[in-house]
Amino acid sequence: MPTPAVPASSNPPVPGTGGAGRRQQAVWEGHPKGSTAYGRILAGLAFAGVATFAQLYSTQAVLPLLSRELGVTAAEAALTISLATVGLAVTVIPWSFLADRIGRVRAMTWGISAATVLGLLVPLATSFPLLLALRTLEGMALGGIPAIAIAYLNEEVNKAHTAIAAGSYVAGTTLGGLAGRLVAGPAGELWGWRAAALSVSVLATVAAILFLVLVPKARRFTPAPARGFRGAARTLGIHLRNSRLLALYVQAFLLMGGFVAVYNYLGFRLSGEPFSLPATVISLIFLAYLAGTVTSRWAGGLTERFGRRAVLLAGIALMTAGLALTLTGMLVLILVGLLIFTGGFFAAHSIGAGWTGAIALSGRAQAASLYNLAYYLGSSVIGWAGGIVFQSFGWTALAVTVIALGCTTAVITAVVHPAKAV
């Protein structure tokens, strides 16, 4: 489905060029694939994804170390992740309105800079409450990246290539999430959780600097007037009444929730009989994220041939097929199934994330923010609830539940989005 064309009246004239500037701006259709600016947008947003998601999940690989060194329970240690994601979820919408006023690039610059500084302060926390406060603030700062990035590329990239651009951004987020875990794990085992947090923060700082250097200035952005509370609520209400956007929000909630539940509890299954794998080996299952790095870009390219709807449904089908393989008792099939499941999820996510900005005729940053809000709420709610299913009925029940969530999403997608939607 192509990105809606921006009305000529929304494109401001180039200063000092008069009518010629207005005509030039009116016909500009975004940076085309293959152009220098297009390449810089993709690279810059990929580094933004690395900086964001490396920091967001940086403590996950060292939770046992953090628990022992600070004398807190496992559940309390996990708050370093959940509070960061909650902070991100509650701020994506306020960040989107700020971006409408000051510009996409400036808002992302503020957010990524603040998050980088806070990340460098995390290893210096002198108490556990202070650590939690810093992680919450870090998540709130990171809320200025995901939704705004999608709105930015939908405005600046030629509409024929926005799906590919969104896929490249999501590929960056997978690398960031993987890097944060893989860098923190060895560093934490050698030198403790503070060294782990510092190593990830340094990685994120480098990625943030590369983002700031690479990302080009916006050409299509026009500052929006201050809406006030009623105006903001009206904009959000318009998106929530759009059945196609609502279907994408449901997709984000259900698929991300199922994805997090699988990764949260597969490790418990592999640590028990008959596998009895050590924790170091189990941590390597996050390498499956590399499948998502590939499929998120691959999915964006396939939309040019088959359309977003078909590729989204194919991604969901891969998720359910891969998860079905984990029902076997063979470790090799379980790991192959996890790769397929992960690849399918990120393919579907890259389509859904990019599609929100393409469907929304106005308030694109808010449309993308609602997608991210649903995404992280699913992570929190279903990711937690999946544990109840696993503890009560075992892995088979959890896997079947997540498969059912995928099937539900597929049905909603097939019904709500017309067959010709591309």
C-alpha positions in Angstrom: 0.0 0.0 0.0 1.6 3.3 -1.0 2.2 6.1 1.3 -0.5 8.8 0.8 0.7 11.7 -1.3 1.4 14.8 0.7 -0.8 17.7 -0.5 1.1 20.4 -2.3 -0.2 23.0 0.1 1.6 21.2 3.0 5.0 21.7 1.4 6.5 25.1 2.3 8.3 27.1 -0.4 12.1 27.3 -0.3 13.0 30.6 1.2 14.0 33.2 -1.4 12.8 31.2 -4.4 9.2 32.5 -4.7 6.8 30.6 -6.9 9.5 28.5 -8.4 10.4 27.2 -4.9 6.8 26.4 -4.3 6.5 24.5 -7.6 9.8 22.6 -6.8 8.6 21.6 -3.4 5.1 20.7 -4.6 6.5 18.0 -7.0 9.2 16.6 -4.7 8.1 13.1 -3.8 10.8 12.1 -1.3 14.3 10.7 -1.5 14.4 7.9 -4.1 16.0 4.5 -3.5 19.7 4.6 -4.4 20.1 8.3 -3.7 22.8 9.5 -1.2 20.1 10.9 1.2 18.1 7.7 1.0 21.2 5.7 2.0 22.0 8.2 4.9 18.4 7.9 6.2 18.6 4.1 6.2 22.0 4.0 7.9 21.2 6.7 10.4 17.9 5.1 11.5 19.6 1.7 11.7 22.2 3.2 14.1 19.3 4.9 16.0 17.7 1.4 16.4 21.0 0.0 17.7 21.4 2.8 20.2 17.8 2.5 21.4 17.4 -1.3 21.8 20.9 -2.0 23.0 20.2 0.2 26.0 16.6 -0.8 26.5 17.5 -4.5 27.1 21.1 -4.1 28.3 20.5 -5.6 31.7 18.6 -8.7 30.6 21.8 -10.8 30.1 23.2 -9.9 33.5 20.1 -10.2 35.7 21.5 -13.0 37.9 24.7 -11.0 38.4 22.8 -7.9 39.2 20.6 -9.8 41.7 23.6 -11.2 43.5 25.7 -8.1 43.6 22.9 -5.8 44.8 21.2 -8.3 47.0 17.8 -8.2 45.4 15.4 -10.9 44.2 15.2 -12.0 40.6 11.8 -10.3 40.2 13.3 -7.0 41.5 16.3 -7.3 39.2 13.9 -7.7 36.3 12.4 -4.3 37.1 15.5 -2.8 35.4 14.0 -4.0 32.1 10.2 -3.6 32.8 10.5 -0.1 34.1 12.6 1.0 31.1 10.0 -0.4 28.7 7.2 1.1 30.7 9.0 4.4 30.6 9.2 4.1 26.8 5.6 3.1 26.4 4.2 6.0 28.4 6.2 8.6 26.6 5.9 7.7 22.9 2.8 9.7 22.4 4.0 12.9 24.2 7.2 12.6 22.2 5.2 12.4 18.9 3.4 15.7 19.7 6.7 17.3 20.5 8.1 16.1 17.2 5.1 17.7 15.4 6.2 21.1 16.9 10.0 21.0 16.8 10.7 18.5 14.0 11.4 14.8 13.7 15.1 15.0 13.5 15.4 17.5 16.4 13.1 15.4 18.6 15.1 12.2 17.9 18.3 14.1 18.6 17.0 15.2 22.0 15.8 11.7 22.9 18.8 9.8 21.8 21.2 12.3 23.4 19.4 12.2 26.8 19.2 8.4 26.8 22.9 8.2 26.0 23.8 10.4 29.0 21.5 8.6 31.3 22.9 5.2 30.1 26.4 6.3 31.0 25.2 7.3 34.5 23.5 3.8 35.1 26.8 2.1 36.1 27.4 4.8 38.7 24.2 4.2 40.5 24.9 4.0 44.3 21.7 2.2 45.2 19.1 -0.1 43.7 16.3 2.5 43.8 18.6 5.0 42.1 19.3 2.4 39.4 15.6 1.8 38.8 15.0 5.6 38.6 17.8 6.0 36.0 16.5 3.1 34.0 13.0 4.5 34.0 14.3 7.9 32.8 16.4 6.2 30.2 13.3 4.4 28.8 11.4 7.7 28.8 14.1 9.3 26.8 14.2 6.4 24.4 10.5 6.9 23.7 11.6 9.7 21.4 13.0 7.3 18.8 10.7 4.4 17.6 7.5 6.2 16.6 9.2 9.4 15.3 11.7 7.3 13.2 8.8 5.7 11.3 7.0 9.0 10.8 10.2 10.6 9.6 11.0 8.0 6.9 7.4 8.0 5.7 7.7 11.8 5.1 11.2 11.8 3.6 11.4 8.6 1.6 9.8 8.2 -1.8 6.5 6.4 -1.2 7.5 3.5 -3.4 10.3 2.6 -1.0 8.9 3.4 2.5 8.4 -0.3 3.3 12.0 -1.1 2.5 13.2 1.8 4.6 11.0 0.7 7.5 12.4 -2.8 7.2 16.0 -1.4 7.4 15.1 0.5 10.6 13.6 -2.7 12.2 16.7 -4.6 11.1 18.7 -2.0 13.1 16.5 -2.6 16.2 17.1 -6.4 16.0 20.9 -5.8 15.9 20.6 -3.4 18.8 18.6 -5.8 20.9 21.1 -8.6 20.1 24.2 -6.5 20.7 23.0 -5.2 24.0 22.6 -8.8 25.3 25.8 -10.2 23.7 28.0 -7.4 24.8 26.7 -7.3 28.3 26.9 -11.0 29.0 30.7 -11.6 28.6 31.5 -8.2 30.2 29.3 -8.9 33.1 30.7 -12.4 33.7 34.3 -11.0 33.7 33.9 -7.7 35.6 30.3 -7.5 37.0 27.1 -5.8 36.0 28.4 -2.3 36.2 31.0 -3.1 33.5 28.3 -4.7 31.5 26.1 -1.6 31.6 29.0 0.6 30.8 30.1 -1.5 27.8 26.5 -1.3 26.3 26.3 2.4 27.0 29.6 3.0 25.1 28.3 1.0 22.2 25.0 3.0 22.2 27.0 6.3 22.4 28.9 5.4 19.3 25.7 4.4 17.5 24.0 7.6 18.6 26.9 9.7 17.3 26.7 8.0 13.9 23.0 8.6 13.8 23.5 12.3 14.4 26.2 12.5 11.7 24.3 10.6 9.1 20.6 11.5 9.3 19.8 14.2 6.8 17.6 17.2 7.6 13.9 16.9 7.0 12.6 18.4 3.8 8.8 17.6 4.0 8.3 18.5 7.7 5.9 21.4 8.4 5.5 22.4 12.1 2.0 21.6 13.4 0.1 24.1 15.5 -0.2 23.5 19.2 -3.3 21.3 19.6 -3.9 21.4 23.3 -5.4 18.5 25.2 -8.6 18.4 23.1 -6.8 18.6 19.8 -4.4 15.8 20.9 -7.3 13.6 22.0 -9.1 14.3 18.7 -6.0 13.2 16.7 -5.6 10.0 18.7 -9.4 9.4 18.4 -9.2 9.6 14.6 -6.5 7.0 14.5 -8.4 4.7 16.9 -11.5 4.9 14.8 -9.6 3.9 11.7 -10.2 0.1 11.4 -7.1 -0.5 9.4 -4.9 1.3 12.0 -6.7 -0.4 14.8 -6.0 -3.8 13.2 -2.3 -3.0 13.2 -2.4 -2.0 16.8 -4.0 -5.3 17.7 -1.3 -7.0 15.7 1.4 -5.2 17.6 -0.1 -6.1 20.9 -0.7 -9.8 20.2 2.4 -10.7 18.2 4.9 -8.8 20.4 3.3 -10.3 23.5 3.6 -13.8 22.1 7.1 -13.1 21.0 8.3 -12.0 24.4 6.5 -14.8 26.2 8.3 -17.4 24.0 11.7 -15.8 24.7 11.0 -15.4 28.4 10.1 -19.0 29.0 11.9 -21.1 26.4 15.0 -20.8 28.5 13.3 -22.4 31.4 12.2 -25.3 29.2 15.8 -25.8 27.9 17.3 -25.7 31.4 15.1 -28.5 32.6 14.8 -32.2 31.6 15.5 -33.7 29.1 17.8 -30.9 27.8 19.5 -29.6 31.0 21.4 -26.9 29.1 23.7 -24.5 31.0 22.8 -20.9 31.3 25.7 -19.8 29.1 24.5 -21.9 26.2 20.8 -20.9 26.7 21.8 -17.2 26.4 22.9 -18.0 22.8 19.3 -18.4 21.7 19.3 -14.6 21.3 21.4 -15.2 18.2 18.1 -16.1 16.6 17.5 -12.4 16.4 19.8 -12.4 13.4 17.0 -14.1 11.5 14.9 -11.0 12.2 17.7 -8.8 10.9 17.5 -10.5 7.6 13.8 -11.0 7.3 12.8 -7.4 8.3 14.7 -6.1 5.3 13.7 -9.0 3.1 10.0 -8.4 3.9 10.3 -4.7 2.9 11.6 -5.7 -0.5 8.9 -8.2 -1.1 6.1 -5.6 -0.6 7.0 -4.2 -4.0 6.0 -7.5 -5.6 3.3 -8.8 -3.4 2.0 -5.9 -1.3 2.1 -5.3 2.5 -1.0 -7.4 3.3 0.4 -10.6 1.7 3.8 -10.2 3.3 2.4 -9.5 6.7 0.2 -12.7 6.5 3.3 -14.6 5.3 5.3 -13.4 8.3 2.5 -14.5 10.7 2.4 -17.9 9.0 6.2 -18.3 9.5 5.8 -17.5 13.2 3.2 -20.1 13.8 5.0 -22.8 11.7 8.3 -22.1 13.6 6.6 -22.3 17.0 4.9 -25.5 16.0 8.4 -27.0 15.6 9.2 -26.2 19.2 6.5 -28.7 20.3 8.9 -31.5 19.4 11.3 -33.1 21.8 14.3 -32.7 19.4 16.7 -29.8 20.3 17.7 -29.2 16.7 14.1 -28.8 15.6 13.4 -26.5 18.5 16.3 -24.2 17.6 15.3 -24.3 13.9 11.8 -23.5 14.9 13.0 -20.6 17.0 14.9 -19.2 14.0 11.8 -19.4 11.8 9.5 -18.0 14.5 11.9 -15.0 15.1 12.3 -14.3 11.4 8.5 -14.4 10.9 7.9 -12.1 13.8 10.3 -9.4 12.6 9.0 -9.6 9.1 5.5 -9.0 10.3 6.6 -6.3 12.7 8.5 -4.4 10.0 5.4 -4.3 7.8 3.1 -3.3 10.6 5.4 -0.5 11.9 5.9 1.0 8.4 2.2 0.6 7.4 0.9 2.8 10.2 2.6 5.9 8.8 1.4 5.0 5.3 -2.3 4.6 6.3 -2.5 7.8 8.4 -3.3 10.8 6.3 -2.3 13.1 9.2 -0.8 12.8 12.6 1.6 10.2 11.4 3.8 10.4 14.5 0.8 9.8 16.7 -0.3 6.9 14.5 3.1 5.3 14.9 3.2 6.1 18.7 -0.1 4.2 19.2 1.5 1.3 17.4 4.5 1.4 19.7 2.3 1.8 22.8 0.3 -1.4 21.8 3.6 -3.1 21.0 5.1 -2.5 24.5 1.9 -3.1 26.3 1.7 -6.5 24.6 5.2 -7.2 25.8 4.3 -6.3 29.4 0.9 -7.9 29.6 1.1 -11.1 27.5 4.8 -11.5 28.2 3.9 -11.7 31.9 0.7 -13.7 31.5 2.5 -16.3 29.4 4.4 -17.3 32.5 1.1 -18.2 34.3 0.3 -20.5 31.3 3.7 -22.0 31.3 3.9 -22.6 35.0 0.4 -24.1 35.2 0.3 -26.2 32.0 3.8 -26.4 30.5 5.4 -25.4 27.2 2.9 -27.0 24.9 0.1 -24.9 26.3 2.1 -21.8 26.0 3.2 -22.5 22.4 -0.4 -23.3 21.4 -1.6 -20.1 23.1 0.9 -18.0 21.1 0.0 -19.9 17.9 -3.7 -19.0 18.6 -2.7 -15.3 19.0 -1.0 -15.5 15.6 -4.0 -17.0 14.0 -6.3 -14.4 15.5 -4.0 -11.7 14.1 -4.0 -13.3 10.7 -7.8 -13.4 10.6 -8.1 -9.8 11.6 -5.6 -8.7 9.0 -7.3 -10.7 6.2 -10.7 -9.3 7.1 -9.8 -5.6 7.8 -7.2 -5.0 5.1 -8.6 -5.3 1.6 -6.9 -7.8 -0.7 -5.7 -5.0 -3.0 -4.1 -3.1 -0.2 -0.4 -2.6 -0.9 
